[in-house]
Amino acid sequence: MEDNRVKEMLREKVEQIEAVLKIYLPAEEGYQKKVIEAMNYSLMAGGKRLRPMLMQETYKLFGGSGQVIRPFMAAIEMIHTYSLVHDDLPAMDDDEYRRGRKTTHVVYGEAFGILAGDGLLNYAFETALTALEDPDVDAARVGKALSVLARKAGIYGMIGGQTADIEAEDQATPLTGKQLLFIHEKKTAALIQAAMMVGAILAGASEEAVSKIEKCAYNIGIAFQIQDDILDVIGDSKELGKPVGSDEKNHKQTFVTLNGLEQSRKEVALLSEEAVAILTEVEGENTFLTQLILTLIDRRK
């Protein structure tokens, strides 16, 4: 697939996802209006929309064609966004810019930054549960998808990874490779796993196929995080839409600090290639999904 065509398709799919998100935005009204404004400001701040895109494409890969996927697409982007809102807080990374504009706590204040994150997390599950309003959906699949989403976002997934990441900042001894891999797996890969696994589950994929997708998504998530670490060293803040050098500022050890730029780049390529190899084992049209994964190798923002 030609590079220009891939970029065009990415733009089209991001626009489609933005339209889905707008369907599920809560109305900015009532005494809780301000927190809802902060939630919507955060959610509609742009971005790659990678997780809902991976969810949708995996759903299609396994033959999914209904609308049940839409509330889950919105839900996973809400969960991802809440994690960014909290990550930017003074108690965490204390970042002023995200996706090219002021972070939520800078615009609305720290208290509403906390509440907006809390609101997005709770509203994500309210949104996903609306899938059950359709009498024709497979309730068992929806329940299984919800279980995966909750676990991968919680203490055994993303929150667990964030916990280990914060504790590592004050660790007297250097981070081990095992610790770093745990942080990357839970903090970043877990939500990507959730995205692709939910897509497969809702489409009716077998348990064996879902397990393969979980491994594929693990590779994508680790590769994505390593590339993020690389960009924090060599990236351009204007292109990225956020400050570079934040890992160094916060004394964070990363794959790059432990292994160097050259080895980090090789690892991104290897993980991405392995992920693509897993996809080839699945019957179905995966051209765009494959290309989406490969773009992780060369992304600059």
Buried (B, 14 or more C-beta within 10 A) or exposed (E): EEEEEBEEBBEEBBEBBBEBBEEBBBEBEEEEEBBBBBBBBBBBBEBBBBBBBBBBBBBBBBEBEBEBBBBBBBBBBBBBBBBBBBBBBEEBBBBEBBBBBBBBBBBBEEEBBBBBBBBBBEBBBEBBEBBBEEEEBBEEBBEBBBEBBBBBBBEEBBBBBBBBBBEBEEEEEEBEEEBBBBBBBBBBBBBBBBBBBBBBBBBEBEEEBBEBBBEBBBBBBBBBBBBBBBBBBEBEEEEBBBBBEBBEEBEBBBBBBBBEEEEBBEBBBEBBBBBBEBBEEBEEEBEBBBBBBBBBBEBEE
